[in-house]
Amino acid sequence: MNKITGIIIAAGLSSRMGKFKPLLRYDGKTFLENIIDKLLLICDKKIIITGHNSDLIVKLVNQNYKNQKVVCVNNFDYQSGMFSSLKVGVKSCINSNWILFHQVDQPNLPLKFYKEFTDKIEIKYDWIQPIFDGRKGHPILFNNNVIKKILNSYNNSNLREISKSNEIKQYFWECSFNEILTDLDTPNDFKKFTEGKNEIF
């Protein structure tokens, strides 16, 4: 069995959105709850990286997910960017076989996606990423080989640079879920998203 740890990045300022994205609501729950509830069925451990408004996220987790292997880890340097939060996350799970790296603005991915996605795990790959209509999306699965490169990189690096390494064996899964392309940054994005329009953000 593959040990999978889910890392959800929920540390940013959400400055372009104007409201704190992890606590925006979709389908009757916060973005964060939508994601956690599905990862509970997929991942052995769930790590939420906090920063801005960390107290609000810790309160939500303590109220709703006690004894369910959901852990909050604070990135005190969260304003350095998402990669610094990812580094904090992987330091907390170096014994995991696989990391499922998840952004907080994809609450609409169906459970079926996660099951099909994690079924693609194979020992010969280090990095597994979904594609829809030729476009790369999120979340991303990666193993210990990638974790080591992340930990050895500077905070101003990014996953795109790491993925260019010839030492990382990648697999791109052409899937049927356009939700992997969801990227909600502005109030207008969120308005269209909640109205159920077919734009991909």
Backbone bond lengths (Angstrom), bond angles and torsions (degrees), N, CA, C in turn:
res aa  C-N    CA-C-N  psi(-1)  N-CA   C-N-CA  omega(-1)  CA-C   N-CA-C  phi
1 M - - - 1.467 - - 1.534 109.68 -
2 N 1.332 116.27 136.98 1.458 121.44 176.25 1.525 110.08 -83.82
3 K 1.330 114.79 129.58 1.452 119.44 174.54 1.513 107.97 -83.99
4 I 1.331 117.18 117.60 1.463 121.32 -178.09 1.527 109.11 -114.97
5 T 1.318 115.16 128.07 1.462 121.38 173.63 1.518 108.81 -109.71
6 G 1.307 116.03 127.89 1.459 120.66 175.97 1.520 110.43 -90.34
7 I 1.317 116.68 128.37 1.469 121.62 175.22 1.526 108.01 -114.79
8 I 1.320 116.36 118.49 1.462 122.44 178.06 1.522 108.35 -107.62
9 I 1.318 116.70 121.95 1.463 120.78 179.16 1.527 109.12 -87.60
10 A 1.330 115.95 112.90 1.465 121.58 -178.41 1.516 110.22 -133.74
11 A 1.340 116.10 41.03 1.458 120.74 -170.55 1.519 114.52 -106.04
12 G 1.319 118.12 -15.24 1.454 121.15 -169.84 1.522 114.89 -74.36
13 L 1.319 114.29 171.83 1.462 121.32 -178.10 1.524 113.30 -79.19
14 S 1.338 117.47 -19.16 1.473 121.92 -174.37 1.523 110.60 55.18
15 S 1.322 116.93 37.03 1.466 120.85 -171.80 1.523 112.64 -64.70
16 R 1.334 117.77 -38.10 1.467 119.95 -179.58 1.523 111.20 -71.16
17 M 1.332 117.00 -31.73 1.461 120.76 179.06 1.522 110.97 -73.44
18 G 1.336 117.44 -34.33 1.455 120.57 -178.30 1.508 113.19 84.76
19 K 1.311 118.01 -9.94 1.459 124.36 175.11 1.528 107.29 -135.35
20 F 1.312 116.28 155.35 1.455 121.85 -175.70 1.530 110.48 -72.81
21 K 1.326 116.96 108.90 1.464 121.36 -170.60 1.532 114.66 -58.04
22 P 1.331 120.31 -41.89 1.466 118.20 -177.84 1.523 114.16 -56.57
23 L 1.336 116.74 -27.34 1.458 120.29 -176.30 1.529 113.23 -103.80
24 L 1.322 118.27 3.95 1.469 119.61 169.14 1.519 108.83 -63.13
25 R 1.322 116.18 155.29 1.465 119.04 -172.10 1.530 111.35 -108.84
26 Y 1.337 113.21 141.59 1.467 121.93 177.12 1.521 107.66 -146.48
27 D 1.306 116.77 130.14 1.470 121.80 177.54 1.530 111.67 54.71
28 G 1.330 116.06 39.94 1.465 120.92 173.69 1.512 115.75 83.67
29 K 1.336 118.04 0.62 1.460 121.51 -179.16 1.522 109.48 -138.07
30 T 1.319 116.50 166.46 1.456 119.11 174.67 1.531 109.75 -68.24
31 F 1.327 115.03 159.58 1.467 119.42 174.82 1.528 109.77 -52.11
32 L 1.337 114.99 -47.22 1.460 120.13 -175.49 1.531 111.54 -62.45
33 E 1.317 117.89 -44.29 1.468 120.78 179.36 1.531 111.30 -63.36
34 N 1.322 117.06 -40.04 1.463 120.00 177.96 1.529 110.87 -56.11
35 I 1.321 115.99 -43.51 1.467 120.17 -177.92 1.526 110.91 -73.04
36 I 1.327 117.20 -47.70 1.466 120.36 -178.63 1.521 110.66 -57.92
37 D 1.328 117.63 -45.03 1.466 120.99 -176.18 1.523 111.96 -58.10
38 K 1.318 117.41 -33.74 1.476 120.37 177.86 1.524 111.73 -80.71
39 L 1.329 116.15 -38.27 1.464 118.40 179.03 1.526 112.18 -68.08
40 L 1.322 117.73 -24.60 1.464 120.56 175.13 1.528 111.40 -56.58
41 L 1.325 116.53 -30.70 1.464 121.92 -176.90 1.519 112.41 -91.38
42 I 1.330 116.87 -6.88 1.468 121.16 -173.34 1.529 112.29 -118.17
43 C 1.323 116.34 -39.21 1.467 121.03 -170.30 1.528 111.75 -106.58
44 D 1.325 115.40 147.75 1.461 120.86 176.88 1.524 111.20 -72.72
45 K 1.320 115.78 -33.69 1.456 121.63 -178.40 1.517 108.35 -141.88
46 K 1.333 116.27 146.54 1.457 121.62 179.92 1.525 108.64 -124.23
47 I 1.324 116.46 124.83 1.459 121.37 179.64 1.519 108.98 -118.52
48 I 1.315 115.75 125.73 1.465 121.22 177.34 1.518 107.62 -107.22
49 I 1.325 116.60 121.98 1.457 120.85 178.70 1.517 108.45 -90.39
50 T 1.312 115.52 118.32 1.455 121.92 -177.69 1.525 110.40 -106.42
51 G 1.308 115.02 166.94 1.466 121.97 177.64 1.518 107.18 -165.17
52 H 1.342 115.36 -93.22 1.467 120.76 174.69 1.531 108.95 -64.28
53 N 1.334 116.78 134.10 1.465 122.67 -179.82 1.537 112.45 55.91
54 S 1.311 116.79 36.03 1.464 119.77 -177.21 1.528 112.20 -59.70
55 D 1.344 116.94 -33.48 1.462 120.08 -178.67 1.520 112.01 -62.44
56 L 1.342 117.23 -34.55 1.466 120.38 179.84 1.526 111.27 -68.06
57 I 1.330 116.17 -38.41 1.463 119.84 -179.85 1.525 110.33 -72.09
58 V 1.310 117.32 -42.67 1.468 120.53 178.54 1.525 110.09 -59.89
59 K 1.315 116.64 -40.69 1.470 120.38 178.56 1.530 110.88 -62.46
60 L 1.326 117.14 -45.26 1.471 121.29 179.46 1.530 110.65 -60.99
61 V 1.323 116.87 -44.58 1.468 120.86 -178.38 1.528 110.72 -66.25
62 N 1.322 116.86 -42.98 1.470 119.73 179.79 1.514 112.16 -64.18
63 Q 1.310 116.51 -33.53 1.462 120.15 -179.14 1.529 112.65 -75.58
64 N 1.333 116.67 -36.04 1.472 119.77 -168.80 1.521 115.81 -111.98
65 Y 1.335 117.76 -15.60 1.470 117.94 -170.97 1.529 113.29 -134.32
66 K 1.306 117.03 34.88 1.459 119.31 176.95 1.526 109.94 -64.31
67 N 1.332 116.25 140.33 1.469 123.28 176.00 1.527 113.13 61.63
68 Q 1.331 117.32 26.27 1.470 120.27 178.76 1.525 112.03 -120.24
69 K 1.323 116.33 24.06 1.460 122.50 176.80 1.532 112.01 56.07
70 V 1.329 114.34 42.42 1.464 120.81 173.35 1.529 106.62 -112.03
71 V 1.321 116.34 119.64 1.457 121.82 -173.15 1.525 109.90 -122.07
72 C 1.309 116.94 137.10 1.466 121.71 173.34 1.530 109.07 -99.85
73 V 1.316 115.41 131.17 1.466 121.43 177.39 1.528 107.32 -125.47
74 N 1.331 116.30 124.00 1.461 119.69 -174.95 1.523 111.39 -87.89
75 N 1.321 116.32 133.00 1.455 122.39 171.69 1.523 107.80 -100.72
76 F 1.317 116.73 102.82 1.460 120.56 -177.51 1.531 111.78 -69.09
77 D 1.322 115.62 -17.43 1.464 120.95 -179.16 1.542 110.59 -106.31
78 Y 1.332 117.03 31.62 1.458 121.43 -172.52 1.527 113.73 -60.39
79 Q 1.334 117.27 -25.61 1.463 118.90 -178.77 1.527 112.30 -72.44
80 S 1.331 116.66 -7.06 1.467 120.03 174.35 1.519 111.71 -73.93
81 G 1.346 117.56 -14.54 1.453 119.95 177.07 1.520 113.10 122.68
82 M 1.331 115.13 172.52 1.455 121.67 -174.31 1.527 113.02 -62.34
83 F 1.334 116.47 -35.29 1.460 118.74 -176.62 1.524 111.43 -64.44
84 S 1.330 116.73 -35.06 1.472 119.18 177.38 1.523 110.38 -64.06
85 S 1.339 116.85 -35.14 1.466 120.38 177.02 1.521 111.23 -69.33
86 L 1.316 116.32 -38.58 1.460 119.50 177.79 1.528 110.65 -62.99
87 K 1.331 117.02 -41.20 1.459 120.39 178.78 1.529 110.91 -60.86
88 V 1.318 116.87 -42.78 1.462 120.67 177.45 1.529 109.80 -60.41
89 G 1.323 116.19 -39.89 1.455 120.15 -179.42 1.517 113.38 -65.63
90 V 1.321 117.02 -48.35 1.469 119.27 -176.24 1.524 111.60 -68.47
91 K 1.323 118.18 -26.72 1.468 120.34 174.97 1.522 111.10 -61.95
92 S 1.325 115.82 -24.98 1.461 120.78 -177.19 1.525 113.26 -87.49
93 C 1.318 116.87 -4.14 1.481 118.14 -175.00 1.527 111.30 -145.55
94 I 1.325 116.58 43.55 1.462 119.30 -176.94 1.523 112.61 -69.29
95 N 1.325 118.21 -12.59 1.463 120.59 178.82 1.525 112.93 -92.90
96 S 1.312 117.45 1.43 1.460 120.61 177.89 1.522 110.22 -77.63
97 N 1.322 116.50 146.35 1.461 120.40 175.13 1.524 111.07 -72.32
98 W 1.342 114.88 -40.09 1.459 120.59 -176.08 1.525 110.24 -138.47
99 I 1.318 114.89 146.15 1.464 122.84 172.77 1.523 108.52 -111.28
100 L 1.334 116.27 133.66 1.457 121.16 169.38 1.526 106.08 -104.00
101 F 1.316 115.87 105.67 1.471 122.79 -175.53 1.523 108.97 -89.70
102 H 1.339 115.87 117.16 1.468 121.55 -169.59 1.521 111.02 -124.82
103 Q 1.318 117.04 131.14 1.460 121.34 171.66 1.527 109.11 -85.29
104 V 1.333 115.75 154.72 1.463 119.22 -171.47 1.525 112.87 -81.41
105 D 1.349 117.72 -11.94 1.469 118.24 -176.34 1.531 112.67 -98.74
106 Q 1.335 116.15 33.42 1.468 121.04 174.14 1.530 110.18 -127.62
107 P 1.343 117.21 61.97 1.469 119.68 -178.56 1.530 112.83 -78.15
108 N 1.328 116.41 -6.80 1.468 121.21 -171.36 1.524 114.22 -97.38
109 L 1.321 118.30 2.68 1.464 119.48 178.16 1.525 109.60 -69.08
110 P 1.327 118.45 128.38 1.465 120.21 -179.03 1.527 111.89 -75.07
111 L 1.322 115.78 154.87 1.462 120.73 178.96 1.525 111.20 -56.55
112 K 1.313 116.92 -35.26 1.467 120.60 179.54 1.523 111.53 -58.05
113 F 1.324 116.28 -36.29 1.460 119.28 178.01 1.518 110.50 -58.44
114 Y 1.338 117.14 -50.25 1.463 120.94 -175.90 1.528 110.99 -61.22
115 K 1.308 116.18 -39.39 1.467 119.06 -179.16 1.522 110.75 -66.71
116 E 1.321 116.88 -43.86 1.462 119.83 179.18 1.531 110.85 -68.56
117 F 1.313 116.36 -37.30 1.460 121.52 -178.07 1.531 110.89 -64.68
118 T 1.313 116.70 -50.40 1.465 119.66 -177.80 1.526 111.91 -69.74
119 D 1.319 117.68 -20.93 1.468 120.64 174.00 1.528 112.08 -66.85
120 K 1.322 116.53 -16.39 1.469 120.76 -178.69 1.535 112.60 -82.11
121 I 1.322 116.89 -5.60 1.461 119.81 -178.75 1.527 110.54 -62.10
122 E 1.323 114.84 126.98 1.463 121.58 175.71 1.513 108.64 -138.56
123 I 1.321 115.76 147.39 1.462 120.83 -175.27 1.526 112.40 -63.94
124 K 1.330 117.70 -24.31 1.470 119.40 -176.69 1.523 113.25 -80.28
125 Y 1.338 117.19 -8.28 1.459 120.43 178.69 1.524 111.06 -107.58
126 D 1.328 115.81 150.69 1.464 122.37 174.49 1.528 111.71 -106.67
127 W 1.301 115.23 -22.74 1.478 121.22 -170.25 1.524 107.95 -142.32
128 I 1.323 116.60 125.66 1.467 121.19 178.98 1.522 107.61 -127.28
129 Q 1.327 116.11 126.75 1.460 120.62 -175.89 1.524 109.62 -137.24
130 P 1.343 116.95 136.47 1.471 119.77 179.45 1.529 112.11 -79.98
131 I 1.324 115.11 150.78 1.463 122.90 176.45 1.523 108.03 -130.03
132 F 1.320 115.96 139.92 1.467 120.72 172.45 1.523 108.18 -130.09
133 D 1.309 116.27 124.85 1.464 121.63 179.01 1.538 111.45 54.22
134 G 1.324 115.15 38.42 1.449 120.73 177.28 1.517 115.58 81.58
135 R 1.327 117.73 0.19 1.470 121.50 -178.11 1.528 110.42 -107.98
136 K 1.322 115.49 132.27 1.462 120.38 179.12 1.526 110.33 -73.45
137 G 1.335 115.24 141.42 1.454 119.61 -179.35 1.518 112.39 -132.53
138 H 1.321 115.12 -163.96 1.468 123.88 -179.47 1.526 108.86 -132.19
139 P 1.337 116.11 159.30 1.465 131.23 5.98 1.525 113.24 -76.63
140 I 1.347 115.33 178.93 1.459 122.44 179.62 1.520 109.05 -125.78
141 L 1.313 116.04 140.27 1.463 122.12 172.39 1.523 109.05 -103.06
142 F 1.325 117.70 133.97 1.462 119.50 173.15 1.531 110.07 -147.90
143 N 1.337 114.75 158.24 1.464 119.92 -173.91 1.525 112.09 -107.96
144 N 1.334 115.88 -167.06 1.459 121.63 -173.94 1.524 113.62 -63.04
145 N 1.311 117.73 -29.11 1.467 119.33 177.43 1.525 110.82 -61.48
146 V 1.320 116.23 -39.86 1.464 120.89 178.10 1.529 110.46 -73.67
147 I 1.331 116.90 -38.30 1.466 120.67 178.61 1.528 110.62 -55.75
148 K 1.323 116.70 -44.80 1.465 120.66 -179.33 1.525 110.99 -61.17
149 K 1.321 117.16 -40.79 1.463 120.17 179.72 1.529 111.38 -67.93
150 I 1.322 116.47 -36.92 1.465 120.14 177.24 1.526 110.46 -62.50
151 L 1.316 116.35 -46.65 1.464 120.39 -177.37 1.520 112.32 -66.70
152 N 1.322 116.69 -26.29 1.467 120.82 -179.80 1.531 113.11 -91.46
153 S 1.333 116.71 5.07 1.463 121.26 -178.18 1.530 110.78 -102.06
154 Y 1.329 115.83 157.80 1.458 120.85 176.67 1.534 110.53 -74.73
155 N 1.334 115.78 157.99 1.465 120.77 -179.23 1.520 113.25 -62.37
156 N 1.338 117.36 -23.76 1.459 119.24 -179.27 1.534 111.97 -90.00
157 S 1.319 116.70 9.58 1.464 120.50 174.68 1.527 109.04 -81.10
158 N 1.319 117.67 -170.98 1.461 121.24 177.12 1.524 109.37 -157.97
159 L 1.312 115.55 166.55 1.464 120.22 -177.56 1.517 112.14 -65.66
160 R 1.312 116.35 -30.51 1.467 119.04 179.89 1.527 110.57 -60.96
161 E 1.325 116.43 -42.73 1.462 120.32 178.55 1.523 110.81 -64.70
162 I 1.318 115.95 -43.29 1.457 120.11 179.96 1.515 111.36 -63.18
163 S 1.320 117.23 -37.65 1.469 120.97 -177.80 1.532 112.38 -66.41
164 K 1.335 116.91 -17.47 1.467 120.31 -179.24 1.528 112.90 -77.49
165 S 1.319 117.04 -10.34 1.460 120.37 -178.65 1.527 111.04 -63.64
166 N 1.319 116.13 134.75 1.467 121.03 177.10 1.519 112.26 -68.41
167 E 1.324 116.68 -13.21 1.458 120.80 -178.80 1.529 112.04 -83.15
168 I 1.319 116.80 -10.10 1.462 120.90 -178.50 1.530 109.83 -101.98
169 K 1.317 115.15 121.98 1.467 120.62 179.84 1.527 108.78 -92.81
170 Q 1.327 114.54 117.82 1.459 120.00 -174.00 1.523 112.55 -107.22
171 Y 1.328 113.75 149.35 1.460 120.42 173.35 1.527 107.88 -132.10
172 F 1.319 116.39 126.78 1.460 121.49 178.88 1.522 109.01 -107.93
173 W 1.317 114.61 117.05 1.466 122.56 -174.70 1.524 109.66 -93.89
174 E 1.307 116.87 114.76 1.474 121.90 176.16 1.521 107.26 -77.69
175 C 1.335 115.95 107.41 1.462 120.61 -173.67 1.528 111.04 -111.14
176 S 1.333 115.71 177.75 1.464 121.48 -177.34 1.528 111.78 -108.17
177 F 1.325 117.05 16.34 1.468 121.36 -174.58 1.534 110.15 -110.15
178 N 1.325 116.90 102.01 1.471 118.37 -179.86 1.527 112.13 -70.73
179 E 1.338 116.94 -11.05 1.468 120.42 178.26 1.526 112.76 -63.07
180 I 1.326 117.39 -18.17 1.474 119.27 179.85 1.528 111.34 -66.62
181 L 1.324 117.65 -14.32 1.462 121.74 -179.31 1.525 112.63 -95.98
182 T 1.329 117.80 -0.48 1.458 121.39 -179.41 1.527 110.77 -60.89
183 D 1.316 116.17 131.49 1.469 122.23 179.29 1.520 106.98 -151.33
184 L 1.315 116.91 97.01 1.453 121.88 -172.78 1.525 110.45 -99.32
185 D 1.322 116.67 109.85 1.464 120.51 -175.31 1.524 113.75 -115.85
186 T 1.318 118.26 -26.70 1.463 120.81 -172.23 1.531 110.69 -126.28
187 P 1.339 117.55 161.89 1.469 120.15 176.19 1.529 112.45 -56.81
188 N 1.332 117.36 -35.33 1.459 120.16 178.92 1.533 111.16 -66.84
189 D 1.338 117.02 -40.00 1.460 120.92 174.26 1.526 110.36 -56.48
190 F 1.336 114.85 -47.78 1.462 120.25 -176.17 1.527 111.39 -66.47
191 K 1.333 117.20 -38.38 1.465 121.49 178.95 1.525 110.53 -61.66
192 K 1.327 116.64 -47.34 1.468 120.28 178.91 1.527 111.13 -64.66
193 F 1.315 115.83 -38.48 1.462 121.77 -179.71 1.521 110.80 -61.90
194 T 1.330 117.07 -47.66 1.462 120.25 -177.14 1.528 111.83 -74.57
195 E 1.322 116.70 -21.24 1.465 119.64 175.91 1.525 112.17 -81.07
196 G 1.332 116.16 -5.46 1.464 119.68 175.21 1.497 114.19 78.48
197 K 1.324 117.78 20.73 1.458 119.75 178.50 1.536 109.42 -73.74
198 N 1.310 116.57 160.77 1.460 120.67 -170.74 1.528 114.49 -89.65
199 E 1.337 117.48 5.69 1.458 117.83 178.02 1.519 110.89 -61.40
200 I 1.310 116.31 143.39 1.461 120.96 173.88 1.514 107.10 -102.20
201 F 1.317 117.20 125.60 1.461 121.72 -173.25 1.520 110.07 -97.00
